[in-house]
Amino acid sequence: MRTGRLIVFNGPGQPFEMQERVVRPLKAGEILVKNLYTTICGSDIHTFRGLRKEPSPTVLGHEIVGKIEEIDSHHSGLDFEESHLKPGDLITWSIFSSDPGSIFALEGMPQKGENLFKYGHAQIKGEEVFHGGLADYCILTPDTGVFKIPSALPLPIAATINCALATVAGSLRMAGSIKDKNVFITGMGMLGIACAAMCKDAGAAWIGAGDISNSRLDHAQAFGADRLIQLDGDNSKAIQEIREQFPRKGVDIFFDMSGSPDAMEMGLEILSIGGIAVWIGAVFDNRKVQVDAQQVIRRLITIRGLHNYNFEDFVYVLDFIARNWSVFPFSQTVEKEYDLSQVEEAFNYAIEHKPLRVGIRI
């Protein structure tokens, strides 16, 4: 009988609890994965701090990479791109599974499909315990998008694919063609720096980066940003500078990765006529964004939101990272590592120091 460790999150303000639990037998179509590496995502930190609510007890962690231990006989034995899977293969997988025949899935939004299940977000119930990254194992449910990854790709980078990087790939899809466009990005955490790199790779003519933190702006420059702007309570000077820089009196595409209402409002002001705003970061409670409807109408502005991603975005980001993980300094995004027994320390470090990512080696 196989057993494994898991780190139980019992709710905000409660200490993590390590448990040893039995790994139940696989059900039809499932895959058992030995987790190798998990990165702590910003949403994990928000849950830990009580800024977003998740059912507890749970096993946090959804940016995961691991090796296949066992494949149930009812599984197709293929990954999403129809490559054959076998025990020992290094894989990552979509943050969710859902019914592929449901309405939203058929319309290209499987992350909102029926019977939605999200890794690192599910409640521990009975023998259903191995469904997050802060554990020795993870059981993959049917209809999860499974992807083989190159063995040469460093584990800390591979772990970030199935949340941060895939979500950014989705944001580029929402924006349309990036080639020869002028782009501005606010929020230069992991999402923002990845967005800068992907826009550079996609042929953007100019990339601006805004953040309240100078250290994060320094990261942005290394990932392809052409102009760095430190944001404060009054962004009127920055708005004027950007408008005057371009013949169209603004940028073509604005990405918000911060979730800050101030940043999103600024982004609408710096868009040119016909510009597109893509909002990604606002996944926690905050004040409402103030939108001048007249300006949206008169300037033909489009606002698009994205939560998570679809499977095609995953395909896109795998190609991107295979070509670019050493072109941009992705190897520096995990700034500190801990082992599974040090999860509490890892979260406290992430909160205090605000690194791009903290890694948990399992």
Phi and psi in degrees as a GROMACS rama.xvg file:
@    title "Ramachandran Plot"
@    xaxis  label "Phi"
@    yaxis  label "Psi"
@TYPE xy
-83.3025  136.962  ARG-2
-126.487  162.724  THR-3
-156.138  160.778  GLY-4
-85.5472  149.068  ARG-5
-144.532  149.655  LEU-6
-103.014  115.428  ILE-7
-92.6623  128.393  VAL-8
-99.6066  117.776  PHE-9
-98.5449  0.569068  ASN-10
130.306  161.072  GLY-11
-56.28  137.254  PRO-12
83.0994  -6.29005  GLY-13
-99.0084  143.114  GLN-14
-69.1816  148.979  PRO-15
-64.8984  152.697  PHE-16
-130.493  122.483  GLU-17
-86.2234  132.73  MET-18
-129.606  153.909  GLN-19
-108.936  120.629  GLU-20
-130.254  155.754  ARG-21
-74.2821  136.057  VAL-22
-85.519  113.616  VAL-23
-67.2188  157.762  ARG-24
-60.4389  149.27  PRO-25
-68.8521  145.393  LEU-26
-95.3348  175.23  LYS-27
-56.1136  126.761  ALA-28
82.5539  5.97216  GLY-29
-91.9208  162.86  GLU-30
-128.92  135.326  ILE-31
-98.632  127.929  LEU-32
-118.202  136.371  VAL-33
-87.3692  110.137  LYS-34
-63.0661  137.297  ASN-35
-112.457  -34.2602  LEU-36
-156.848  138.314  TYR-37
-135.887  134.616  THR-38
-103.269  147.407  THR-39
-85.4082  113.648  ILE-40
-82.2822  160.326  CYS-41
-59.0113  -34.8647  GLY-42
-69.2625  -31.036  SER-43
-60.9136  -43.1002  ASP-44
-65.7367  -41.1691  ILE-45
-61.4948  -39.7937  HIS-46
-66.1955  -45.565  THR-47
-57.2612  -37.3829  PHE-48
-87.7939  -7.60625  ARG-49
85.4939  12.8143  GLY-50
-79.3374  -19.3654  LEU-51
-136.994  151.428  ARG-52
-104.777  130.419  LYS-53
-130.263  150.317  GLU-54
-64.3066  139.092  PRO-55
-132.063  155.959  SER-56
-72.1026  151.917  PRO-57
-147.898  172.627  THR-58
-113.627  109.273  VAL-59
-73.5716  171.097  LEU-60
101.489  116.813  GLY-61
-133.192  -7.86659  HIS-62
-90.2158  90.8583  GLU-63
-128.357  145.833  ILE-64
-133.478  144.665  VAL-65
-159.336  -177.154  GLY-66
-115.657  141.511  LYS-67
-67.2601  129.82  ILE-68
-99.2525  -40.3889  GLU-69
-155.689  143.392  GLU-70
-123.924  124.07  ILE-71
-64.3568  147.116  ASP-72
-63.8804  -21.2164  SER-73
-84.5726  -7.71146  HIS-74
-74.5592  149.55  HIS-75
-64.0683  -21.8587  SER-76
78.0193  12.8111  GLY-77
-122.298  149.678  LEU-78
-87.0285  -174.066  ASP-79
-60.9407  -32.3296  PHE-80
-94.6661  15.2573  GLU-81
66.7285  28.586  GLU-82
-86.1414  143.267  SER-83
-69.7669  137.66  HIS-84
-104.934  146.901  LEU-85
-151.572  158.838  LYS-86
-54.3779  137.279  PRO-87
98.7146  -15.7981  GLY-88
-67.5546  139.015  ASP-89
-83.9373  124.527  LEU-90
-138.203  161.597  ILE-91
-132.241  175.546  THR-92
-154.306  161.874  TRP-93
-61.6632  148.773  SER-94
-65.2691  -13.1817  ILE-95
-136.529  162.989  PHE-96
-132.18  152.095  SER-97
-158.673  170.326  SER-98
-69.0402  114.133  ASP-99
-67.7361  -14.4252  PRO-100
-94.952  1.43363  GLY-101
-77.004  162.365  SER-102
-57.595  -51.0448  ILE-103
-67.3559  -35.7575  PHE-104
-62.6369  -43.7133  ALA-105
-66.1164  -23.9007  LEU-106
-92.3212  13.2478  GLU-107
85.9719  16.7352  GLY-108
-126.106  60.7398  MET-109
-62.4788  -22.3235  PRO-110
-67.8829  -8.74789  GLN-111
-119.655  14.7128  LYS-112
-72.0241  169.574  GLY-113
-71.3057  158.028  GLU-114
55.7055  41.8466  ASN-115
-68.6816  133.089  LEU-116
-129.786  133.152  PHE-117
-123.593  126.11  LYS-118
-67.2074  139.176  TYR-119
77.2824  5.8499  GLY-120
-129.162  -3.11706  HIS-121
-90.9168  151.343  ALA-122
-80.303  142.121  GLN-123
-70.7851  123.234  ILE-124
-139.884  116.163  LYS-125
57.432  -123.771  GLY-126
-87.0476  -2.17116  GLU-127
-86.3591  88.7902  GLU-128
-126.112  -26.5465  VAL-129
-95.7989  80.0314  PHE-130
-140.502  25.1198  HIS-131
-141.898  175.067  GLY-132
-83.3337  -22.3467  GLY-133
-88.9526  62.2162  LEU-134
-161.403  166.023  ALA-135
-71.3881  -31.1312  ASP-136
-133.218  160.957  TYR-137
-141.763  132.401  CYS-138
-98.7893  121.524  ILE-139
-90.6026  125.713  LEU-140
-78.9163  160.521  THR-141
-57.258  151.698  PRO-142
72.3486  15.1587  ASP-143
-82.1215  138.393  THR-144
-78.4149  109.721  GLY-145
-102.719  136.415  VAL-146
-135.859  126.073  PHE-147
-73.1235  143.181  LYS-148
-124.638  152.712  ILE-149
-61.4388  137.294  PRO-150
-65.9113  -21.312  SER-151
-78.4606  -14.3069  ALA-152
-73.1999  122.491  LEU-153
-57.4954  139.906  PRO-154
-56.5139  -41.6813  LEU-155
-60.201  -34.5496  PRO-156
-75.0157  -43.9841  ILE-157
-58.5762  -35.1007  ALA-158
-64.8492  -32.6782  ALA-159
-78.2173  -8.24926  THR-160
-61.9138  -45.1773  ILE-161
-84.52  11.3638  ASN-162
-137.154  -76.6427  CYS-163
-57.7826  -54.7784  ALA-164
-69.443  -40.0057  LEU-165
-66.9681  -36.2045  ALA-166
-64.583  -40.4565  THR-167
-64.0913  -40.89  VAL-168
-58.1084  -39.9888  ALA-169
-63.6788  -36.153  GLY-170
-66.2353  -35.5845  SER-171
-66.3327  -38.1767  LEU-172
-60.5404  -42.6586  ARG-173
-64.7666  -29.3715  MET-174
-80.884  -19.0504  ALA-175
84.6719  -158.059  GLY-176
-62.837  132.295  SER-177
-97.4842  -20.6406  ILE-178
-56.9507  128.148  LYS-179
65.0626  16.5321  ASP-180
-96.7339  153.886  LYS-181
-95.0924  126.763  ASN-182
-126.195  140.688  VAL-183
-127.097  136.764  PHE-184
-125.465  130.803  ILE-185
-111.999  140.546  THR-186
92.023  89.1846  GLY-187
-100.575  45.066  MET-188
-79.6874  -153.119  GLY-189
-61.1448  -41.6191  MET-190
-63.19  -45.5536  LEU-191
-65.8952  -44.5505  GLY-192
-69.3889  -34.339  ILE-193
-66.4055  -37.6923  ALA-194
-63.1848  -42.7708  CYS-195
-59.7901  -45.1807  ALA-196
-64.2478  -42.7632  ALA-197
-67.831  -37.0531  MET-198
-66.5679  -40.3063  CYS-199
-61.4291  -45.5951  LYS-200
-62.8767  -32.524  ASP-201
-83.4957  -0.495184  ALA-202
94.0378  24.5581  GLY-203
-59.6109  142.778  ALA-204
-76.0253  -35.7098  ALA-205
-152.492  139.132  TRP-206
-129.759  118.49  ILE-207
-102.611  149.106  GLY-208
-132.017  133.165  ALA-209
-127.178  140.168  GLY-210
-163.023  160.091  ASP-211
-82.1325  -12.7209  ILE-212
-105.64  124.243  SER-213
-65.0008  -36.2807  ASN-214
-65.496  -38.6967  SER-215
-70.1263  -32.8227  ARG-216
-64.678  -35.0272  LEU-217
-61.0654  -40.6958  ASP-218
-59.2516  -42.7864  HIS-219
-59.7377  -39.6796  ALA-220
-61.9009  -40.3663  GLN-221
-67.7649  -21.4837  ALA-222
-100.06  15.1157  PHE-223
113.468  -1.00294  GLY-224
-70.9041  137.765  ALA-225
-92.1156  -26.5683  ASP-226
-138.84  132.573  ARG-227
-113.527  129.966  LEU-228
-129.761  119.844  ILE-229
-80.4288  124.054  GLN-230
-92.2616  146.157  LEU-231
-138.463  -164.636  ASP-232
-64.603  -29.4934  GLY-233
-116.014  105.895  ASP-234
-101.142  16.1562  ASN-235
-61.1394  -38.5449  SER-236
-65.3275  -43.5045  LYS-237
-63.0901  -40.9337  ALA-238
-62.1758  -45.1462  ILE-239
-63.3268  -42.0419  GLN-240
-61.8031  -43.3791  GLU-241
-68.4081  -43.2756  ILE-242
-59.8611  -40.9171  ARG-243
-74.9719  -15.7956  GLU-244
-75.5689  -26.8637  GLN-245
-117.319  142.378  PHE-246
-57.759  -30.6347  PRO-247
-83.828  4.94006  ARG-248
60.3652  42.0079  LYS-249
159.179  177.113  GLY-250
-92.6145  159.208  VAL-251
-78.5507  -37.2295  ASP-252
-136.421  135.944  ILE-253
-123.769  126.843  PHE-254
-111.384  128.701  PHE-255
-108.558  119.755  ASP-256
-111.047  3.04397  MET-257
-93.5246  -32.705  SER-258
80.4777  5.56266  GLY-259
-81.3559  124.083  SER-260
-57.56  -38.6399  PRO-261
-58.9507  -42.6514  ASP-262
-67.0501  -42.6406  ALA-263
-65.3958  -38.1079  MET-264
-66.0788  -41.389  GLU-265
-60.6793  -42.7128  MET-266
-58.5108  -39.2887  GLY-267
-65.5303  -33.6306  LEU-268
-72.1237  -28.7248  GLU-269
-93.7179  -0.235018  ILE-270
-74.923  143.033  LEU-271
-78.2881  173.684  SER-272
-58.8235  131.159  ILE-273
81.2047  8.74091  GLY-274
-72.6047  161.865  GLY-275
-122.92  129.451  ILE-276
-107.55  129.957  ALA-277
-118.265  118.907  VAL-278
-105.042  126.567  TRP-279
-122.906  -35.5307  ILE-280
-80.5035  -16.6554  GLY-281
-83.3641  77.166  ALA-282
-118.915  26.2666  VAL-283
-146.873  161.714  PHE-284
-63.7268  136.248  ASP-285
-159.374  178.679  ASN-286
-67.7039  160.464  ARG-287
-73.4822  146.898  LYS-288
-79.2407  135.052  VAL-289
-91.7978  121.16  GLN-290
-117.418  127.48  VAL-291
-84.2072  97.7388  ASP-292
-59.4689  -36.2684  ALA-293
-60.9007  -41.8861  GLN-294
-69.0097  -36.5723  GLN-295
-60.7356  -42.5295  VAL-296
-71.8449  -51.5423  ILE-297
-66.3881  -30.9387  ARG-298
-99.2933  7.98346  ARG-299
57.4796  43.3472  LEU-300
-82.0496  140.566  ILE-301
-113.328  131.718  THR-302
-115.733  126.75  ILE-303
-128.942  141.521  ARG-304
-116.881  152.121  GLY-305
-141.193  131.853  LEU-306
-120.908  121.79  HIS-307
61.711  -138.744  ASN-308
-167.009  175.208  TYR-309
-112.625  178.646  ASN-310
-67.6641  -31.7247  PHE-311
-65.5276  -33.5291  GLU-312
-62.7222  -35.9882  ASP-313
-64.6737  -42.408  PHE-314
-60.5369  -43.6689  VAL-315
-60.0177  -46.7498  TYR-316
-72.213  -30.7327  VAL-317
-63.1167  -40.715  LEU-318
-65.1674  -44.1403  ASP-319
-60.0618  -49.6929  PHE-320
-71.7441  -30.9998  ILE-321
-63.18  -33.7706  ALA-322
-87.0773  -23.8738  ARG-323
-123.226  -0.306623  ASN-324
-62.8995  -25.3295  TRP-325
-103.374  -8.30335  SER-326
-74.7592  -43.8612  VAL-327
-104.763  156.819  PHE-328
-79.799  55.081  PRO-329
-62.8371  -25.104  PHE-330
-66.656  -13.9372  SER-331
-97.7303  -0.385723  GLN-332
-71.9956  -32.1759  THR-333
-87.6202  108.291  VAL-334
-90.7702  -17.0991  GLU-335
-155.798  143.85  LYS-336
-117.964  148.783  GLU-337
-135.77  166.581  TYR-338
-99.5532  176.358  ASP-339
-62.3183  -29.2068  LEU-340
-76.5436  -5.66979  SER-341
-112.824  26.291  GLN-342
-60.4046  -43.1457  VAL-343
-58.3905  -45.2158  GLU-344
-63.5136  -38.716  GLU-345
-63.3596  -44.6247  ALA-346
-65.5279  -41.6019  PHE-347
-64.1298  -37.791  ASN-348
-64.1843  -43.3358  TYR-349
-61.8555  -39.9569  ALA-350
-68.9551  -42.58  ILE-351
-73.0963  -42.5365  GLU-352
-102.111  -14.7215  HIS-353
51.656  50.4829  LYS-354
-71.0376  166.916  PRO-355
-59.8806  -46.6949  LEU-356
-152.897  149.87  ARG-357
-113.617  137.953  VAL-358
-107.351  147.064  GLY-359
-118.385  112.159  ILE-360
-90.6792  126.893  ARG-361
